[in-house]
Amino acid sequence: MRFRWWRATVLTAVAALALVYLAGLTRLGEAEAEQLHEVPALAADPTAELAAMREAAPVGGDDPAAALDAALADSETAADLVAAVPTADTGELGAALAALYEAGGGLDPIEVTDFFADLGEEPTAWLAVLYPSVIAEMPGAPFDARMAANQLVLEATTAASASYDSPERPWTDEAARPPRAELDQLIGTDRRFLYLDPYNNAGDGSWIEVVGDLDTAANVAVLVPGGSAVLSSANFDLYYNRAKSFVDASDGELAVVVWAAASWPSGWIEESWASWSQVAAESLASFTFDLRNQIGDDVPLTLAGHSYGGAVIGYAETYDLEGDQVLHIASAGMGNDVYSPEDYTEPCRDRFSITAPGDPISYVQGMPYVPLLGHGADPDDFPGVRNLATGSLPDDPDAVDDYGVSLAEQGISGKTVEGVHSHSEIFYPESDAWNNILKVLLNEEPELADEQPEANDAC
């Protein structure tokens, strides 16, 4: 009798692991089942139909930028626009937009870009205002239009978060419900989103954010965050600050896209499972074609992943993707079941890794293969990878960490980047590690670590 509690505990643990494993298989199955839909073409001039759409909208005028500003100034108008859905009964343009919306992202982003290019810049800008829910999440839609549409999504969602969905009660007559803090802090700022879903991740949200100017930057990087990459986590602002530190130091030479547009794990148990990274990786790989198509072929593109984000970019390399080089930052691994450059579609792509001595991530790097568990080879030992030196933190009295807190006040100025806290310290501005990351993002020659993995002889 005294052993029954032990058996029950073990059975419960095994059942829980089995359920998580099956959930991972389900996520993979859903990802593999997605099929691309045909992007419609317009046979007639949509000018008259677009004018009718504008006439029926709650905003007016002749300038889409002015209409956007007016809608942002009135949360009810923003909410009405976000709720608007195109229908086929307005004409060919409405039918095309409805088809694009119903496709739910299962579209070739390059063909979508061509659709809007044929439509024209000003009509596209109007559609971002008139139907923000259609444009905001559509891969291939012009980035400027998506960022404008997501401003309206942000305004409407923030206002909605402060309202009560239940019927009025005496105790709610004059009660005030604060809006979601992570959304409210963005209102009136210059932060720009290519994707913003406050309801994904069981209500914790997901996003794609642009830091810097994609139109003028000589180099572009995609930064994939580590675990708990959700709007409600401190990581939402943290990775923005990290990206901004690199952009600000580049004198306009760099733009960074923080990519967290998927369901994301939180905590060591969830982060040990590969299924999250595998599903995210497929979406990331698709996004790189959208990004490349819109920034042009001549702009060097770097994919960088921190911690769990390294597992995402690693597995993304098992798909066709756009990217000139890859940077693993204290990365969990090269991707589940990746143990050789030949496991990638591009075995000879330039790859870098940076992991400080004593970083606890080293305990999970290079775990043996188990289906749906672990993240493949250790990036620091992977053939052909160049390891970056981690060095020391800056000893400048004005130096701060990536939260803006003084290093001197913490008593860590000038210390060697190592140990438990090194997992974040490699991002501290002006540290040797931070400088080496910046050099890679700018396609400059970084300082390499003393120990390097074997070369990839095939390259």
Legacy VTK file of the C-alpha trace (Angstrom):
# vtk DataFile Version 3.0
C-alpha trace
ASCII
DATASET POLYDATA
POINTS 459 float
0.000 0.000 0.000
2.764 2.427 0.880
4.132 2.253 -2.684
0.890 3.200 -4.454
1.590 6.925 -4.305
4.969 6.305 -5.967
3.462 4.224 -8.777
0.727 6.823 -9.291
3.333 9.585 -9.504
5.376 7.686 -12.087
2.320 6.839 -14.170
1.193 10.471 -14.068
4.644 11.661 -15.187
4.766 9.119 -18.026
1.267 10.081 -19.147
2.172 13.770 -19.100
5.279 13.147 -21.196
3.257 11.045 -23.622
0.698 13.818 -24.008
3.433 16.383 -24.658
5.011 14.041 -27.203
1.677 13.522 -28.977
1.080 17.268 -28.936
4.408 17.700 -30.669
3.447 15.182 -33.340
0.157 17.020 -33.811
1.935 20.347 -34.302
4.238 18.771 -36.877
1.320 17.174 -38.690
-0.508 20.474 -38.870
2.560 22.197 -40.271
3.135 19.545 -42.901
-0.515 19.610 -43.967
-0.467 23.279 -44.972
-0.748 23.814 -48.717
-0.207 26.971 -50.722
-3.294 28.564 -52.238
-3.425 30.268 -55.613
-2.981 34.036 -55.511
-5.789 35.680 -57.522
-5.179 38.068 -60.395
-7.211 41.183 -61.218
-8.499 41.432 -64.758
-10.146 44.858 -64.448
-9.070 48.246 -63.108
-10.031 48.271 -59.389
-10.089 52.089 -59.060
-13.879 52.455 -58.995
-14.345 49.540 -56.616
-11.690 50.902 -54.267
-13.387 54.300 -54.301
-16.650 52.629 -53.265
-14.841 50.830 -50.436
-13.426 54.153 -49.232
-16.844 55.771 -49.411
-18.326 53.095 -47.179
-15.493 53.225 -44.627
-15.635 55.132 -41.295
-12.662 57.273 -42.396
-12.516 59.561 -45.414
-10.288 61.967 -47.302
-7.932 61.538 -50.208
-4.757 60.622 -48.311
-4.361 57.138 -46.810
-1.730 58.389 -44.343
-4.116 61.043 -43.020
-6.907 58.479 -42.826
-4.609 56.188 -40.826
-3.766 58.972 -38.379
-7.459 59.788 -37.945
-8.293 56.155 -37.238
-5.453 55.829 -34.735
-6.799 58.844 -32.879
-10.168 57.128 -32.339
-10.089 53.597 -30.922
-13.707 52.923 -31.944
-12.898 53.767 -35.568
-9.794 51.594 -35.377
-11.897 48.737 -33.992
-14.458 49.106 -36.787
-11.723 48.954 -39.410
-10.043 45.948 -37.807
-13.392 44.144 -37.744
-14.039 44.837 -41.435
-13.729 41.823 -43.727
-13.827 42.078 -47.548
-16.565 40.221 -49.384
-16.955 39.081 -52.956
-20.158 41.089 -53.469
-18.217 44.380 -53.814
-16.533 43.269 -57.017
-13.368 41.646 -58.279
-11.040 43.390 -55.813
-13.233 42.436 -52.861
-13.367 38.840 -54.050
-9.576 38.757 -54.435
-9.020 40.183 -50.959
-11.524 37.744 -49.490
-9.682 34.854 -51.140
-6.338 36.088 -49.808
-7.802 36.475 -46.323
-9.409 33.042 -46.318
-6.123 31.450 -47.397
-4.875 32.221 -43.886
-1.230 32.735 -44.849
-0.981 29.612 -47.020
0.259 31.678 -49.957
3.452 32.128 -51.939
4.739 35.432 -50.487
6.505 36.369 -53.702
3.276 36.015 -55.696
1.467 38.075 -53.059
4.073 40.816 -53.415
3.495 40.799 -57.174
-0.273 41.102 -56.606
0.168 44.284 -54.582
2.841 45.648 -56.908
0.350 45.377 -59.786
-2.285 47.043 -57.620
-0.061 50.032 -56.875
1.409 51.759 -53.820
-1.455 54.130 -52.976
-4.269 51.558 -53.383
-2.270 49.173 -51.204
-1.857 51.882 -48.558
-5.631 52.395 -48.607
-6.290 48.677 -48.178
-4.017 48.656 -45.100
-6.390 51.226 -43.585
-9.673 49.807 -44.854
-8.929 46.127 -44.128
-6.078 46.001 -41.611
-6.934 42.471 -40.490
-6.352 41.261 -44.046
-3.063 43.054 -44.633
-1.506 42.862 -41.146
-0.775 39.124 -41.168
-0.383 38.483 -44.894
3.031 37.152 -45.933
4.142 38.949 -49.068
2.111 42.111 -48.507
4.404 45.159 -48.677
6.117 45.766 -45.356
5.023 49.413 -45.092
1.387 48.367 -45.534
1.688 45.604 -42.941
3.271 47.923 -40.400
0.480 50.474 -40.941
-2.196 47.793 -40.596
-0.645 46.511 -37.393
-0.806 50.000 -35.897
-4.584 49.738 -36.192
-4.575 46.199 -34.823
-2.564 47.426 -31.842
-4.885 50.382 -31.202
-8.043 48.290 -31.442
-6.702 45.396 -29.379
-5.384 47.637 -26.627
-8.738 49.399 -26.319
-10.583 46.072 -26.352
-8.402 44.737 -23.540
-9.778 47.465 -21.258
-13.428 46.611 -21.895
-15.726 44.061 -20.274
-17.168 41.308 -22.437
-19.792 40.316 -19.864
-23.181 42.006 -19.433
-23.195 45.124 -17.279
-23.532 44.528 -13.560
-23.925 47.027 -10.704
-20.349 46.378 -9.607
-18.944 47.146 -13.103
-20.850 50.369 -13.772
-17.938 52.653 -12.979
-15.160 50.110 -12.681
-12.003 50.705 -14.657
-10.172 47.795 -16.218
-6.572 48.611 -17.183
-5.518 47.730 -20.725
-2.906 45.048 -21.298
0.325 46.665 -20.158
2.505 45.122 -22.864
0.202 46.593 -25.526
-0.557 49.910 -23.871
3.129 50.766 -23.591
3.402 50.628 -27.403
0.683 53.200 -28.127
2.228 56.384 -29.500
5.702 54.868 -29.894
7.638 54.335 -33.117
7.870 50.557 -32.737
6.827 48.817 -35.967
5.412 45.348 -36.493
5.123 43.152 -39.555
2.998 40.795 -37.500
1.292 41.259 -34.145
-1.060 38.624 -32.750
-1.954 39.410 -29.121
-3.983 36.195 -28.850
-1.505 33.532 -29.996
0.355 31.460 -27.405
-2.776 30.999 -25.280
-3.299 34.751 -25.097
0.318 35.720 -24.453
0.877 36.847 -28.046
3.501 36.635 -30.795
5.142 39.153 -33.122
7.582 40.203 -35.855
9.183 43.597 -35.202
11.372 45.777 -37.414
14.157 47.725 -35.715
15.957 50.122 -38.048
15.252 51.041 -41.663
14.908 48.086 -44.026
14.790 50.424 -47.022
18.226 51.965 -46.451
20.202 49.471 -44.346
23.245 47.943 -45.995
22.867 44.808 -43.858
19.794 43.045 -42.503
19.580 40.469 -39.725
16.766 38.306 -38.381
17.056 37.783 -34.618
15.110 34.817 -33.217
14.633 35.062 -29.423
15.074 32.348 -26.843
12.354 30.761 -24.731
9.295 32.638 -23.477
9.204 34.808 -26.593
5.696 36.130 -25.971
4.273 39.633 -25.612
3.513 39.187 -21.926
7.097 38.204 -21.094
9.956 40.575 -20.268
11.649 39.081 -23.336
9.338 41.134 -25.574
11.072 44.389 -24.623
14.415 42.736 -23.923
14.970 41.521 -27.475
13.830 44.876 -28.824
16.491 46.527 -26.654
19.097 44.035 -27.819
18.256 44.581 -31.478
18.189 48.352 -30.989
21.634 48.342 -29.364
23.102 46.824 -32.540
21.104 49.082 -34.872
22.021 52.245 -32.946
25.713 51.332 -33.056
25.687 50.711 -36.814
25.150 54.319 -37.989
22.276 53.249 -40.217
24.143 50.306 -41.739
22.002 47.648 -40.054
18.326 46.785 -39.643
17.182 43.910 -37.428
13.928 41.964 -37.654
13.006 40.333 -34.334
11.094 37.221 -35.383
8.816 35.483 -32.860
5.854 34.610 -35.083
5.070 31.148 -33.776
3.895 29.213 -30.759
6.750 29.392 -28.266
7.867 27.197 -25.377
8.471 28.495 -21.878
10.682 26.864 -19.286
13.289 24.118 -19.526
10.790 21.263 -19.844
8.923 22.703 -22.839
12.148 24.016 -24.365
13.664 20.534 -24.343
11.055 19.393 -26.887
11.970 19.922 -30.523
8.464 20.119 -31.991
8.079 23.811 -31.139
11.293 24.675 -32.974
10.447 22.436 -35.928
7.108 24.132 -36.569
8.586 27.599 -35.990
11.492 26.758 -38.300
9.227 26.061 -41.265
7.493 29.412 -40.803
10.829 31.188 -40.406
12.198 29.623 -43.584
9.150 30.858 -45.500
9.539 34.335 -44.015
13.118 34.602 -45.280
11.881 34.420 -48.879
9.380 37.186 -48.150
12.125 39.278 -46.546
14.622 38.670 -49.336
12.055 39.558 -51.968
11.372 42.902 -50.287
14.913 43.984 -49.338
16.493 42.870 -52.624
19.150 40.375 -53.632
22.168 42.578 -52.906
21.629 43.122 -49.164
23.538 40.619 -46.991
21.099 38.716 -44.767
22.106 37.124 -41.459
19.973 34.727 -39.423
20.809 34.899 -35.718
19.223 32.819 -32.967
19.707 33.061 -29.213
19.290 30.049 -26.928
16.119 28.233 -28.083
16.103 30.565 -31.089
19.332 28.891 -32.194
17.465 25.587 -32.425
14.860 27.348 -34.570
17.344 28.778 -37.082
19.254 25.513 -37.040
16.243 23.436 -37.999
15.171 26.126 -40.485
18.352 25.342 -42.402
16.984 21.889 -43.161
14.492 23.709 -45.427
15.217 25.922 -48.385
15.671 29.427 -47.034
17.274 32.768 -47.809
20.275 33.702 -45.691
23.911 34.469 -46.428
25.174 33.513 -42.990
23.937 32.096 -39.686
24.927 33.082 -36.156
24.215 30.864 -33.145
24.216 32.949 -29.936
24.442 30.721 -26.836
22.421 28.356 -28.977
20.598 25.232 -27.823
21.800 23.366 -30.908
21.986 23.062 -34.678
18.461 21.632 -34.950
16.861 18.347 -33.970
18.581 15.429 -35.755
21.204 17.742 -37.307
24.704 16.349 -36.708
26.476 17.124 -39.968
26.586 20.012 -42.484
25.138 17.547 -45.015
21.909 17.567 -43.004
21.342 21.121 -44.272
20.143 22.174 -47.703
23.214 24.473 -47.910
26.110 22.640 -46.208
28.620 25.405 -46.986
26.685 28.437 -45.735
28.851 30.653 -43.494
28.137 29.875 -39.840
29.296 31.404 -36.563
28.738 30.477 -32.932
29.330 32.246 -29.627
28.931 30.541 -26.249
30.709 31.725 -23.107
32.513 29.321 -20.749
30.186 28.046 -18.051
26.971 29.008 -19.844
24.367 26.469 -18.636
23.145 26.073 -22.238
26.215 23.845 -22.710
24.420 21.093 -20.758
21.863 20.658 -23.554
24.101 21.282 -26.560
24.987 18.163 -28.537
22.556 15.746 -26.905
22.161 12.363 -28.660
19.266 12.068 -31.058
15.852 11.243 -29.610
12.765 11.841 -31.789
11.204 15.194 -30.894
13.629 15.700 -27.989
16.766 17.840 -27.984
18.263 20.138 -30.562
21.041 18.341 -32.372
24.738 19.028 -32.551
26.687 21.463 -30.383
27.148 24.640 -32.472
30.605 25.222 -30.963
31.843 21.846 -32.262
30.031 21.778 -35.607
32.309 21.350 -38.662
32.937 24.618 -40.486
31.503 26.865 -37.765
33.693 29.751 -36.599
33.573 30.333 -32.858
33.615 33.938 -31.642
35.594 35.147 -28.642
33.467 36.193 -25.651
36.098 38.233 -23.792
35.033 40.635 -21.054
32.365 43.141 -20.135
33.227 46.838 -20.670
34.863 48.679 -17.762
33.515 52.076 -18.813
31.804 53.668 -15.784
28.812 54.507 -17.993
28.393 50.951 -19.322
25.004 49.300 -18.799
23.442 45.879 -19.266
20.696 45.151 -21.795
18.074 46.493 -19.370
19.948 49.790 -19.055
21.206 49.080 -15.512
24.737 50.289 -14.659
27.411 47.569 -14.654
29.380 49.542 -12.080
26.425 49.516 -9.685
26.191 45.749 -10.139
29.909 45.375 -9.471
30.605 43.544 -12.723
32.439 46.157 -14.831
35.256 44.571 -16.790
34.602 41.029 -15.595
35.167 38.038 -17.844
32.036 36.866 -19.649
31.562 33.425 -18.161
29.330 31.412 -15.876
25.574 31.271 -15.379
24.931 34.908 -16.218
26.957 34.800 -19.427
23.852 33.547 -21.248
22.648 37.166 -21.198
25.959 38.987 -20.692
27.005 38.325 -24.276
24.353 40.912 -25.239
25.640 43.660 -22.909
26.481 46.651 -25.132
30.161 47.319 -25.824
31.263 44.012 -24.318
33.744 41.982 -26.357
31.017 39.431 -27.125
28.536 42.134 -28.160
31.165 43.724 -30.420
31.851 40.398 -32.101
28.146 39.785 -32.679
27.836 43.269 -34.180
30.762 42.615 -36.514
29.103 39.454 -37.829
25.801 41.296 -38.360
27.690 43.986 -40.299
29.592 41.359 -42.310
32.896 42.458 -40.809
35.663 40.184 -39.539
35.104 39.283 -35.852
37.642 38.165 -33.263
37.651 34.380 -33.135
38.009 32.187 -30.055
41.213 30.245 -29.490
39.499 26.888 -29.975
37.787 26.176 -33.282
35.916 23.109 -34.615
37.275 21.120 -37.519
36.852 22.557 -40.989
34.163 21.371 -43.336
36.357 19.713 -45.958
33.489 19.630 -48.463
33.643 23.446 -48.663
LINES 1 460
459 0 1 2 3 4 5 6 7 8 9 10 11 12 13 14 15 16 17 18 19 20 21 22 23 24 25 26 27 28 29 30 31 32 33 34 35 36 37 38 39 40 41 42 43 44 45 46 47 48 49 50 51 52 53 54 55 56 57 58 59 60 61 62 63 64 65 66 67 68 69 70 71 72 73 74 75 76 77 78 79 80 81 82 83 84 85 86 87 88 89 90 91 92 93 94 95 96 97 98 99 100 101 102 103 104 105 106 107 108 109 110 111 112 113 114 115 116 117 118 119 120 121 122 123 124 125 126 127 128 129 130 131 132 133 134 135 136 137 138 139 140 141 142 143 144 145 146 147 148 149 150 151 152 153 154 155 156 157 158 159 160 161 162 163 164 165 166 167 168 169 170 171 172 173 174 175 176 177 178 179 180 181 182 183 184 185 186 187 188 189 190 191 192 193 194 195 196 197 198 199 200 201 202 203 204 205 206 207 208 209 210 211 212 213 214 215 216 217 218 219 220 221 222 223 224 225 226 227 228 229 230 231 232 233 234 235 236 237 238 239 240 241 242 243 244 245 246 247 248 249 250 251 252 253 254 255 256 257 258 259 260 261 262 263 264 265 266 267 268 269 270 271 272 273 274 275 276 277 278 279 280 281 282 283 284 285 286 287 288 289 290 291 292 293 294 295 296 297 298 299 300 301 302 303 304 305 306 307 308 309 310 311 312 313 314 315 316 317 318 319 320 321 322 323 324 325 326 327 328 329 330 331 332 333 334 335 336 337 338 339 340 341 342 343 344 345 346 347 348 349 350 351 352 353 354 355 356 357 358 359 360 361 362 363 364 365 366 367 368 369 370 371 372 373 374 375 376 377 378 379 380 381 382 383 384 385 386 387 388 389 390 391 392 393 394 395 396 397 398 399 400 401 402 403 404 405 406 407 408 409 410 411 412 413 414 415 416 417 418 419 420 421 422 423 424 425 426 427 428 429 430 431 432 433 434 435 436 437 438 439 440 441 442 443 444 445 446 447 448 449 450 451 452 453 454 455 456 457 458
